[in-house]
Amino acid sequence: MPGKPYTVAVIVLSDRAASGERPDACIPVIREGLGDAFAITDERVIADDAAALQAALIELCDRGVGAILTSGGTGLGPRDRTPQATSAVLDYEVPGIAEAMRAASLAIIKTAMLSRAVAGVRDRTLIVNLPGSPKAVRETLAVILPALPHALELLGGNVQDG
């Protein structure tokens, strides 16, 4: 890691947290999980709104943040549109990330197979959809965390052939 932490933005999608009906519990879990190697440069809680998510993703990618972690909206509910909104702005998917999260979660809870989370890249920003529950965020973040620095180094053009 070259001298400074990797930059990450966090977007939580929750109608109830966005309206103030309940506090968000996922951002603190993400903060804790990322630790000192990652600098969270932006945290947002927005309603389950595909257009708002797309606009936020584009803005943050244009700003050059290294990674964006979303939380919520990946299930089968009528307002769960995070995967579609994310896919609409991606240049390409990185399916192994979502596959690894689902595989690890499936060993814990059988309904994990219902997750529609996606991961991919827009320009040089990695975007990953995490689940919406704090417990599931903790578990899936632990699965992908070992690969995140290498992914961000590759996207930043900082990996040399050895």
C-alpha positions as CSV (number, residue, x, y, z in Angstrom):
1,M,0.0,0.0,0.0
2,P,1.6,3.3,-1.1
3,G,1.7,5.6,1.9
4,K,-2.0,6.5,2.3
5,P,-5.1,4.5,2.7
6,Y,-7.4,3.4,-0.1
7,T,-10.5,5.7,-0.5
8,V,-13.9,4.2,0.0
9,A,-17.4,5.7,-0.1
10,V,-20.3,4.0,1.6
11,I,-24.0,4.2,0.6
12,V,-26.7,2.6,2.6
13,L,-30.1,2.1,0.9
14,S,-32.9,2.1,3.4
15,D,-36.3,3.9,3.2
16,R,-36.6,3.7,7.0
17,A,-33.1,4.9,7.8
18,A,-33.3,7.7,5.2
19,S,-36.6,9.0,6.7
20,G,-35.2,8.9,10.2
21,E,-37.6,6.2,11.3
22,R,-34.7,4.1,12.5
23,P,-30.9,4.7,12.7
24,D,-28.6,3.0,10.2
25,A,-26.6,0.2,11.8
26,C,-24.5,-0.8,8.7
27,I,-22.1,2.2,8.3
28,P,-20.5,1.5,11.8
29,V,-20.0,-2.1,10.9
30,I,-18.4,-1.2,7.6
31,R,-16.1,1.4,9.3
32,E,-15.0,-1.2,11.8
33,G,-14.5,-3.9,9.1
34,L,-12.4,-1.7,6.8
35,G,-10.0,-0.6,9.6
36,D,-7.0,1.7,9.0
37,A,-6.1,0.6,5.5
38,F,-9.1,2.4,4.1
39,A,-10.2,6.0,4.4
40,I,-14.0,6.5,4.2
41,T,-14.4,9.7,2.3
42,D,-18.2,9.8,2.0
43,E,-21.1,8.2,3.9
44,R,-24.6,8.5,2.7
45,V,-28.0,7.0,3.7
46,I,-30.5,7.3,0.9
47,A,-34.0,5.8,0.2
48,D,-34.3,2.7,-1.9
49,D,-34.4,4.7,-5.1
50,A,-32.6,3.5,-8.2
51,A,-32.2,6.9,-9.8
52,A,-30.8,8.4,-6.7
53,L,-28.4,5.5,-6.3
54,Q,-27.2,5.8,-9.9
55,A,-26.6,9.5,-9.6
56,A,-24.6,9.0,-6.4
57,L,-22.5,6.2,-7.9
58,I,-21.7,8.3,-11.0
59,E,-20.8,11.3,-8.9
60,L,-18.5,9.3,-6.6
61,C,-16.9,7.5,-9.5
62,D,-16.3,10.8,-11.3
63,R,-14.7,12.1,-8.1
64,G,-12.2,9.2,-8.3
65,V,-13.0,7.3,-5.1
66,G,-11.3,3.9,-5.1
67,A,-14.3,1.8,-4.1
68,I,-17.9,2.2,-3.3
69,L,-19.6,-0.2,-0.9
70,T,-23.4,-0.1,-1.0
71,S,-25.5,-1.8,1.7
72,G,-29.1,-2.8,1.3
73,G,-31.6,-3.3,-1.5
74,T,-30.2,-6.6,-2.8
75,G,-33.1,-8.9,-2.0
76,L,-36.4,-9.8,-3.6
77,G,-38.5,-7.0,-2.1
78,P,-40.4,-4.7,-4.4
79,R,-38.1,-1.7,-3.7
80,D,-34.9,-3.7,-3.8
81,R,-33.3,-2.2,-6.9
82,T,-29.7,-1.8,-5.9
83,P,-28.3,-4.5,-8.3
84,Q,-30.2,-3.0,-11.3
85,A,-29.1,0.5,-10.5
86,T,-25.5,-0.6,-10.0
87,S,-25.4,-2.7,-13.2
88,A,-26.7,0.3,-15.2
89,V,-23.6,2.4,-14.4
90,L,-20.9,-0.3,-14.6
91,D,-18.4,-0.6,-17.4
92,Y,-18.0,-4.3,-16.5
93,E,-18.9,-6.8,-13.7
94,V,-16.5,-8.6,-11.4
95,P,-18.7,-11.6,-10.7
96,G,-16.3,-13.5,-8.5
97,I,-16.8,-10.9,-5.7
98,A,-20.6,-11.4,-5.5
99,E,-20.2,-15.2,-6.0
100,A,-17.7,-15.4,-3.1
101,M,-20.1,-13.4,-0.8
102,R,-23.0,-15.6,-1.7
103,A,-21.0,-18.8,-1.3
104,A,-19.7,-17.8,2.2
105,S,-23.1,-16.6,3.3
106,L,-24.9,-19.7,2.0
107,A,-22.8,-21.8,4.5
108,I,-24.3,-19.6,7.3
109,I,-27.9,-19.1,6.1
110,K,-29.7,-20.8,3.3
111,T,-31.6,-17.8,2.1
112,A,-28.3,-16.2,1.0
113,M,-29.0,-17.7,-2.4
114,L,-31.7,-15.1,-2.8
115,S,-29.1,-12.2,-2.8
116,R,-28.9,-10.4,-6.1
117,A,-25.8,-8.4,-5.2
118,V,-23.4,-7.4,-8.0
119,A,-19.9,-6.1,-8.1
120,G,-18.1,-4.3,-10.9
121,V,-16.1,-1.4,-12.1
122,R,-17.0,2.0,-13.5
123,D,-13.9,3.8,-14.8
124,R,-11.3,3.0,-12.1
125,T,-13.8,2.6,-9.2
126,L,-14.8,-0.8,-7.8
127,I,-18.5,-0.9,-6.7
128,V,-19.7,-3.8,-4.4
129,N,-23.2,-4.4,-3.2
130,L,-23.3,-5.6,0.4
131,P,-26.4,-7.0,2.1
132,G,-28.6,-4.8,4.3
133,S,-28.3,-6.3,7.7
134,P,-25.3,-5.5,10.0
135,K,-24.6,-9.2,10.6
136,A,-24.5,-10.0,6.9
137,V,-22.4,-6.9,6.2
138,R,-19.8,-8.0,8.7
139,E,-19.7,-11.5,7.3
140,T,-19.6,-10.6,3.6
141,L,-17.1,-7.8,4.1
142,A,-14.8,-10.2,5.9
143,V,-14.9,-12.5,2.8
144,I,-14.0,-9.8,0.3
145,L,-11.6,-7.7,2.4
146,P,-8.5,-9.7,1.6
147,A,-8.9,-9.1,-2.1
148,L,-9.9,-5.4,-1.9
149,P,-6.3,-3.9,-1.7
150,H,-5.1,-5.9,-4.7
151,A,-8.2,-4.9,-6.7
152,L,-7.7,-1.3,-5.9
153,E,-4.0,-1.5,-6.8
154,L,-4.9,-3.1,-10.2
155,L,-7.6,-0.4,-10.9
156,G,-5.1,2.3,-9.9
157,G,-2.5,0.9,-12.3
158,N,-0.1,0.3,-9.3
159,V,0.7,-3.4,-9.9
160,Q,3.9,-4.2,-11.7
161,D,4.7,-7.5,-13.3
162,G,7.1,-9.3,-11.1
